[in-house]
Amino acid sequence: MTFRLPTPDDLRRLAAANHFELSDDEMAGFQTLIPGFLSSYESLEHIPMPQEPLKYPDRDPGQRPSRQDDPFNAILRQCRLKGSSSGKLAGKRFGLKNNICIAGMPMTCGSLLLDGYIPETDATIVTWLLDAGAEVVATLNLDNFAFSGAGDTSAYGPVLNPHNPEHLAGGSSGGSGAALYYDDIDITIGGDQGGSIRIPASYCGVVGLKPTHGLVPYTGIVGIDNTFDHAGPMSRTVADSALTLEVIAGKDSLDPRQGEVRVQPYTEALGLGVNGLRIGVLTEGFGWSDSEPDVDAAVLKALGVLNELGAQTADVSVPGHKTAGGIVWALISQGATALLQGNGAGYGWEGFYNQSLMSTLGMARRTQANDFPPTVKMVLLMGTYMSEHYHSRAYAKAQNMRRFLRASYDQALEQYDVLALPTTPMKANRYEPDHDVAGILSDGWKMVNNTAPFNMTGHPALSIPCGKSNGLPVGLMLVGKHFDDATLFRVAHAFEQHANWETL
């Protein structure tokens, strides 16, 4: 492309946006040098971008299913993408949250702003799944840009709860939870920045793991903030999630979020039982102002089962859990604002940049920003306000404070092998199609008090269904030491094998 030379008025406007003025001498000097800068940009435009060939080029992008075939509105596209003929996941059919790049398949992030966008590359974990013999059969619905925990903000309609369609599946990975109730999908992948795997796992009655931060590469997945983006498995059984994690965990040279990565043989933890394991019952995870008593009671009853199986349970207190909301919202609001204003990519790190996504989102942000849902607009308003008027001080403090929050949980985990608490303080939201903006916002974020702190600290956290009340599932959340995701599977599997959660 040919870059237009900025006019003197352009330069004065740009200077004002950066809070300085231009002298006549500066204006003349800059105008002399700018053509050379633009010439460098134009030369970069003419260098062909090397494209690695797709490892599995035979792919059918498919189509949107009928509502009759998809009564929960969980699927955005039924498709067909086969990988290797053998491997750990041979015969397993996967659905992927539609913020994960699959070359040749539309990716919308549940938003009209990306309607029609088709990635050119596969996310790293897509390649790894296909290498292990998996077949991708669906891309799944999600809350608009993943900014809600309710499941009702997608531009393509709400995801309904499989146990009662008058309620929602939860979000933002609602499609990844509800789709597990279809016979032709075995395992799904979700994303989690504030609870978006664990919330729909709890609401829908499935297993959902937010792995240790950095354990699963995030390359090629649209996120919110590099410091707390997570992707992980969701499934009907603990064994399927453990098997999937063995495939998608590992070091990816294209992902700068990762530091040291320590993987484990996760499936080997299954069947070991819980005899002698120490479970700390996090007292601050119970009794929130909006906690439902039947949820707290179901979780405590499930912990009694683990106690009967030989685990040692005792109360433990982490006071910072109750006050973590300030850290959570400072990081989410300004982190998400920076990401969106950066057109879907961070700056200043060495890793994969999705150029086509940046171009598509950058143009859409300028022409279709009214299509953002209230959740995104609210975050952008607050993030921009705090950045402009308070110089991102809150974000910086929250980033500094997160290590102290992490240390407080680590201290508790020195005494216990895992921590336990309700995944969400309440059961699934009732679907309210006529909600006003305040209702959309409050119902979209009210359930994250127990989940979001562990995004900020990076601890692995798994939700397993542990009971049912008034026809709706209740989730038990297990939290472990960094890179000890295997122990969560061990505990969850023991519970799963000895308790029927639907009748507990």
HELIX and SHEET records of a PDB file:
HELIX    1   1 PRO A    8  ALA A   17  1                                  10    
HELIX    2   2 ASP A   24  GLU A   45  1                                  22    
HELIX    3   3 LEU A  112  LEU A  114  5                                   3    
HELIX    4   4 THR A  124  ASP A  131  1                                   8    
HELIX    5   5 ASN A  144  ALA A  146  5                                   3    
HELIX    6   6 GLY A  174  ALA A  178  1                                   5    
HELIX    7   7 ALA A  179  TYR A  181  5                                   3    
HELIX    8   8 ARG A  198  CYS A  204  1                                   7    
HELIX    9   9 VAL A  238  ILE A  248  1                                  11    
HELIX   10  10 TYR A  266  ALA A  269  5                                   4    
HELIX   11  11 THR A  283  GLY A  285  5                                   3    
HELIX   12  12 PRO A  293  GLU A  308  1                                  16    
HELIX   13  13 PRO A  319  HIS A  321  5                                   3    
HELIX   14  14 GLY A  325  GLN A  341  1                                  17    
HELIX   15  15 GLN A  355  THR A  367  1                                  13    
HELIX   16  16 ALA A  369  ASP A  371  5                                   3    
HELIX   17  17 PRO A  374  TYR A  390  1                                  17    
HELIX   18  18 ARG A  393  GLN A  415  1                                  23    
HELIX   19  19 VAL A  437  TRP A  445  1                                   9    
HELIX   20  20 ALA A  452  THR A  457  1                                   6    
HELIX   21  21 ASP A  485  HIS A  498  1                                  14    
SHEET    1   A12 ARG A  59  GLN A  63  0                                        
SHEET    2   A12 ILE A  75  LYS A  82 -1                                        
SHEET    3   A12 GLU A 135  LEU A 140 -1                                        
SHEET    4   A12 ARG A  93  LYS A  97  1                                        
SHEET    5   A12 ILE A 187  ASP A 192  1                                        
SHEET    6   A12 HIS A 230  SER A 235 -1                                        
SHEET    7   A12 VAL A 207  LYS A 210 -1                                        
SHEET    8   A12 ALA A 461  SER A 469 -1                                        
SHEET    9   A12 LEU A 472  GLY A 480 -1                                        
SHEET   10   A12 VAL A 418  PRO A 422 -1                                        
SHEET   11   A12 ARG A 278  LEU A 282  1                                        
SHEET   12   A12 GLN A 312  VAL A 316  1                                        
SHEET    1   B 2 LEU A 160  ASN A 161  0                                        
SHEET    2   B 2 ASN A 164  LEU A 168 -1                                        
END                                                                             
